[in-house]
Amino acid sequence: MAKRPASRFVCQACGAVHTKWSGKCDACGEWNTIVEESPRPTPRAVSGVAARPGRLEVARLEGAAEPPPRVRTSIAEFDRALGGGLVPGSAVLVGGDPGIGKSTLMLQATCALAREGVDVLYVSGEEALDQIRLRARRLQLDAPTLDLAATINLADVATALEQDSTHKVVVIDSIQTMWLETVDSAPGSVAQVRACAFELIRLAKTKGFALILIGHVTKEGALAGPRVLEHMVDAVMYFEGDRGHQFRILRAAKNRFGATDEIGVFAMTDEGLSEVPNPSALFLAERRGNIAGSAVFAGLEGSRPVLLEVQALLSPKSGDAAPRRAVIGWDTARLNMLIAVLDARCGLRLSGMDVHLNVAGGLRVTEPACDLAVATALVSAATGRATSAGEVYFGEIGLSGEIRQVAQADLRLREALKLGFSEAVLPRRVSTSSAKVRAPEGLTLREIGHLSDLVARFGPPEDA
């Protein structure tokens, strides 16, 4: 009698395997995420003889390598984030918060492809066909040749793709709803997500169609399911944005066929997602000058320069409670570091005050080049003196208060000049040729080497 394979206990958050059930996962620290799963039986070799190994083909590094062909979706911001369009045979994972617009963007992209004559299959495991048709009608999308399917059975999808090789783009909405009957676990579990994704990616590589997987995210904002899912695909896209803002950011966290950290900017409207070709002008459209605590940051998202307004507000802390640090769009730990540097190196006492920091527009900034703009907004708020309406700031700040160089300064300066700014405050240039920055005609450069130089420009607080 064949021995039944023992059950295993798998964490649904990180995919770690445990020998027995417990309330907390030792690998990721999550509670109540360990679920019992029956492993899939491993087929044995016939008569105990291992399969005959194939011959390994070895090639030299040198040789001709043509860039991969692209399938453009006619949505320029989506193509920009992908690196120029979809690559046949590639797998793209798109994740984001519920209701952020993932399905809307995919429906717009697939309809645009279908209108261009590309055979597209849109498979939904969350909505019925009539629901998809109603959304398309609401968004005024017209693509009669778009193929739709509503199922969660991956075997049906795989059989259709094996038999029909005409589709060039396949969208799965979403990978957490797909179910494979050979895996003894519920849809959305680690085993199901891993097995379904592997089968779909295998078909994409074999048949040569571009595969787009829509994925759910956890409450922390990470993609749900096993981390190996992000390693299996060729590109990982995060759809970011706050529901209180109209802007949506499609950010490339991983891309084997293009640059990472590239972004596409969209605006949510009554007719779906519309492209924003010049996000800097839109982010600064409602900016008001002569307000203390505001500074314009010349940032860089991938290869695109983006100008943003950084706002800071200081208020005395209430009672004996610890000072509050409320941050939107930036790293709280980095804000605490800048406050400590301003306190220790510049004598600006901010540690005992409540600090509110906001990156206007809903975009989240991750690059250290924003340090100088944040410090300027804090100093402006502390002194009560507004920054010049025609100035932009960028530069990294070290723990000793020095202002460090950042990458692509020329690109930031050209974007600032294009939007009408007349002066840029940036790190002091060093003697190395790689750090030389040329000022565009019409833009004045003001270089500072230490954070104390910035504080000296504003002078003492008005109530000092």
Secondary structure as UniProt FT lines:
FT   STRAND          8..11
FT   TURN            12..14
FT   STRAND          17..18
FT   TURN            26..28
FT   STRAND          34..38
FT   HELIX           46..48
FT   HELIX           76..82
FT   TURN            88..89
FT   STRAND          91..96
FT   TURN            98..99
FT   HELIX           102..115
FT   TURN            116..117
FT   STRAND          120..124
FT   HELIX           129..138
FT   TURN            139..140
FT   TURN            144..145
FT   STRAND          147..150
FT   HELIX           154..163
FT   STRAND          169..173
FT   HELIX           175..177
FT   TURN            181..182
FT   TURN            187..188
FT   HELIX           190..207
FT   STRAND          210..215
FT   TURN            219..220
FT   HELIX           228..232
FT   STRAND          235..240
FT   TURN            243..244
FT   STRAND          247..255
FT   TURN            256..257
FT   TURN            260..261
FT   STRAND          263..269
FT   TURN            270..271
FT   STRAND          272..275
FT   HELIX           279..283
FT   TURN            284..286
FT   TURN            292..293
FT   STRAND          294..301
FT   TURN            302..303
FT   STRAND          304..316
FT   TURN            319..320
FT   STRAND          325..328
FT   HELIX           332..346
FT   TURN            351..352
FT   STRAND          353..359
FT   TURN            360..361
FT   HELIX           368..370
FT   HELIX           371..383
FT   TURN            389..390
FT   STRAND          391..393
FT   STRAND          396..397
FT   TURN            399..400
FT   STRAND          402..404
FT   HELIX           409..418
FT   TURN            419..420
FT   STRAND          423..427
FT   HELIX           433..435
FT   TURN            441..442
FT   STRAND          444..448
FT   HELIX           451..458
FT   TURN            462..463
//
